[in-house]
Amino acid sequence: MDYMYTGNLLVVDLEKGETEERLVDEDMLRSKLGGAAVNDALFKEFESKDPVIVGAGLFTSSMIPGSSMSVMTARSPIADRKMHCPIVNLAGAEVKLAGFDFIVLHGTSPKPVYLWLHDEIADLLPAEGMWGRDTWHTADHIREEQGEERIQVISIGPAGEKRGSIGQLIVDYWSEGDKVGFGRRFGEMGLKAIGTRGMGELELADPEKFLALCLEAIGDARKRVGGARGIDSLMPSVDMKNLMAVRHRDSACFGCPWPCRTYAKYNEPPTVLREALEEPGVLIADAPGFAAMLTAGFDAVETSKLLEVVSRLGIEPVGAALSIEGLGFADAKARLERMGSEKTDVRSIPTVEGACRPDLFSPFAPNGGDEETIALAYILGVCPRFAAKMGIDRELVSKLIEACAEVEIRPDALGSLARSILL
């Protein structure tokens, strides 16, 4: 496909310490479009190697609202079946713009490594110095080592290194979409992190038409969002307790008009606009994790501080909340630290009320959405939270696909494609 993708497929053999670049099959891209649908095909091809696949959607990194997502597909060590997990914020967009549409990782590295992606170049680099350190240190270390503070980092903390299924992938510094044990998969593979910096561009079939359609979609999305913002707009039925005591600002992922994340400041007053401290607080991006900690008996200030602990250690917070329910803050923090220092397993994928198809998609989005809409979001690279709130206009999507990629696909065929990954 000449548009929206570089066409580059990266295969990483961690056991041999080798990377190989291939071209993605063009017929597969045109028929499956991208994201979870192409990931499924690559997973099947490499299934004997128990792979981890990272794939961009057709719309990922574009002007289309909500197009922040790349998709990670792998066998969940909790459910022991293939599942899909969102990579959002800025990291999902940066992977694609770094020049690799799809990445296949397999094997186990004899020594800890991290994968560094930039300018259509992939390097496997030593990570012994980061092994055993928390995710915040890991992100800082990679950015300092590569001399670029805007590098996006997907990493594991000590919990994933111990190969416990409570291990969670962390995006930059924050607990995010992995609720299916992919942090453990990285630990098993000896992979500490993926660092990516995307400076590439997307080629469009019809830029003027695509721009006009994007402006239409952006305008409609802004009307639908209205004044909704912050973590409470994502989970309006949850008692956020004293969130205003730490609420500093609300923010959005790449290209999204809905700022559904809230930055909590507790190490300095949240009313201070300029951050004087190096670590003033935490971004509440993991809505189910935040709600679970509140339900476990902590207020918003304590919950924010506990989210920092689990984010640093790479612990999935919904599962962790069950272990600290009823404890005081100091005892809860100490227990979480112990969980991060030893192999800690969970029996099942966390139950998140409102999540769509948690047997297939990591329950990152607690705001519903019908399964075809969410499946289509995972193919196109649209955040499932955004898709659940806004829906997906298939007629508009069909026009956007033709304008950006010169691929004709009817609105009803989009439904068939979505259903193909739901089987």
Secondary structure, DSSP 8 states (H G I E B T S, - for coil): --SS---EEEEEETTTTEEEEEE--HHHHHHH-SHHHHHHHHHHHTGGG--EEEEE-SSTTSSSTT---EEEEEEETTTTEEEEEEE-TTHHHHHHHTT-SEEEEES--SS-EEEEEETTEEEEEE-TTTTTS-HHHHHHHHHHHHT-TT-EEEE--HHHHTT-TTB--EETTEE-S--SSHHHHHHHHTEEEEEEE-------SSHHHHHHHHHHHHHHHHHHHTT--SHHHHSTTS--TTGGGTEEEEE--TT-S---EEEEE-SS-TT-SS--SSS-EEEE--HHHHHHHHHTT--HHHHHHHHHHHHHHTB-HHHHHHHHTT--HHHHHHHHHHHHHS----SS----TT-S-TTTB-S---S---HHHHHHHHHHT--HHHHHHH---HHHHHHHHHHHH-----HHHHHHHHHHTT-
